[in-house]
Amino acid sequence: VHSARSSPKTSRREPRVTVEDFEKSLLALVAWQEERHNGTPGMLAVMLVTRNRLKNGGWGNSYTEVLGSFPKKAILPDPRDPQFLQALQLADSVYDDTRKDTVVNGALYMFYEVKPANATCVATVGTSRYYL
């Protein structure tokens, strides 16, 4: 017999979101924040730069660490925003490493008017350029 005062059994629930799901969502969010003005190609390019940074080392050992180096923005999308939904779909293929690298190993990107010193431009997407 359980009394109203007895403490309920504590059960550990498994997290509903995996680290992989979290990182894919974070990847989509940053790409949406940074490049939605350049549409799907721009968002994809940012995701590829992130993947290149992870592969090249020196930026972090996970997508979360690499994305932590991006400027922080407080802009959050409506989860029904079509561009954000597209970014979530793109994130799957980039994270799973099945998306071709259209920024040719680029690890930096800048608005087209800014050129980093000693960098080689490898791709242009909309108003952004991508560099080695």
Disulfide bonds with the S-S distance in Angstrom:
none
